[in-house]
Amino acid sequence: MALEFPLSSVGRADFDTLRGFLNESGYSEEFLLANFGAVSMHELLYARGARQEALEERYRGDGLALFLARLLLGGKPMGKEEITRYLPKEVERLMRETGLLNAEQRCPVLMHPAFGLLVASDRLGYGGNDFVMSGSEGLCRQFLQYIGRSPCDRFLDIGTGAGLAAMLASAFAREVWAVDIVDRAVRFTEWNCQLNGLENVRVVQGDLFAPVSGMQFDRIASNPPFEPSLTGDVVYSCGGKDGEAILERLIRDLPLHLAPGGRLYCLVEGTDREGETLDQRVVRWLGAEAARHDTALFVRDTYAPMHFAMQQVVHGNDSTAVLEQWAELYRGLKAQAVVIGHLMVQAHGGERQSFHRRARFHENAAVEDLEMCLDRETEIARSEAGDLRPVCGTGWELHVCHKPEGGGLRPSHYTFLTEYPLAGEWEVPEWLARMTPRCNGEIRAEQHAQWAKTNAGVDSDEVYRHMRALLWAGVLTLPLMEEPS
Ligand SMILES: C[S@@+](CC[C@H](N)C(=O)[O-])C[C@H]1O[C@@H](n2cnc3c(N)ncnc32)[C@H](O)[C@@H]1O
């Protein structure tokens, strides 16, 4: 059941006045986190129980920013006297006209500052199944932080919610499109763009790519719903029976809409299953298009399925009877792990071989670090393997496992350990462990292959395959590309 949309638009000049006032008011993310002693907006928005009671205390006090926190964040009813004290007449008029201040002297929506923008969305407790989230929830923030931000022409945000990704993209993309299946989300995003004075964002309602059929984009971002339907039917979270239904449709249709060289940045939550991991399934969904698209799944977290289910039950305040439904779902899927991460897909046109990679990444690695991994992999895929001139990286350790033999010790396993930006354990044959420090950026891969043939009897294809794995891991890297003359 959809409830009435509570906000109204005013003219551009009036939105400018309102924005100017709010921007000057001190009602900022920094102010809120400091005032409430919170580490994140998520913590502020979702505090419960004792934490919530402690936060209530901090709404008290004087000052415009705190007044706005009570009104816009806390949703508290305002006294006539404080409205007159803090809001200039013109601003009060605009707040009433836009619906930010209603007849009950309250703000019916949540309006919070994020990344220097002002974002209106539904308040927790909104009863409809078309709830529009704020964009500052923990996973949403991660999604936003892992979208590439270099300048681009056309940007698309699929499932825009309150529009934060689209609004942020308006600073680096010439033209931004935002799609959501929920009418309220479209209206919130349009209103938010008007309030923030962003004029290059087009907002359209519909199912995934339907509203932009025939169009291509340089960058596509999406934080699709991915909870299995057993958790409810709220549109923002429900990803069908196994939680992957929307992601699957998005990936299947993606090739029609990703411009050559374009990239998808998608937050994913799904399962590794017996016989097929999540990243392998993404490649399967691409079908024949996998030959024209590279994929990289950067894994943030993996959980044992029932551990993950238990967390969902606790966070959702569900009864433990729901746990049995989770167990049944995971048994049916033959789920081995729940995976949360960032999926990047890149269109390359098919003139070279695609690569499909997966790795865990360090929590402090930024999107630029992950993009660098993708760029390096792209450079390698474009090159003749024998022409590469790998350089030994520095951020790794080599662990050698020994076994007792004949009264002494025999080295049996060689494993490179990396942490940043990709974290992993990469087991290698002994000859590769010896070859790695020889990589100085001058010796060509073809010469390394000759060395490996002579010293370990390995053929060149095997050398190149191993070398590529270590280049992906970051144990090896490439010399800086020459500046164009
Ligand atoms: C997890 S929320 C993400 C919202 C926002 N992008 C963010 O990160 O804060 C998923 C969004 O996808 C929208 N959505 C769900 N199914 C969709 C579909 N088939 N086509 C387009 N949007 C959809 C929901 O309405 C919701 O706004």
The ligand as a Gaussian input file, in Angstrom:
#p B3LYP/6-31G(d) Opt

LIG

0 1
 C       18.602000      -1.531000      -1.826000
 S       17.663000      -0.213000      -2.485000
 C       18.940000       0.899000      -2.991000
 C       18.518000       2.342000      -3.040000
 C       19.633000       3.314000      -3.359000
 N       20.277000       3.031000      -4.617000
 C       20.669000       3.304000      -2.245000
 O       21.733000       2.693000      -2.428000
 O       20.402000       3.907000      -1.200000
 C       17.084000      -0.901000      -4.006000
 C       16.278000       0.050000      -4.868000
 O       15.931000      -0.638000      -6.088000
 C       14.591000      -0.346000      -6.417000
 N       14.099000      -1.458000      -7.241000
 C       13.670000      -2.675000      -6.827000
 N       13.315000      -3.440000      -7.883000
 C       13.540000      -2.687000      -8.993000
 C       13.371000      -2.919000     -10.388000
 N       12.923000      -4.098000     -10.842000
 N       13.689000      -1.925000     -11.249000
 C       14.153000      -0.732000     -10.779000
 N       14.314000      -0.453000      -9.479000
 C       14.029000      -1.422000      -8.582000
 C       13.900000      -0.198000      -5.084000
 O       12.719000       0.535000      -5.174000
 C       14.976000       0.512000      -4.252000
 O       14.877000       1.898000      -4.365000

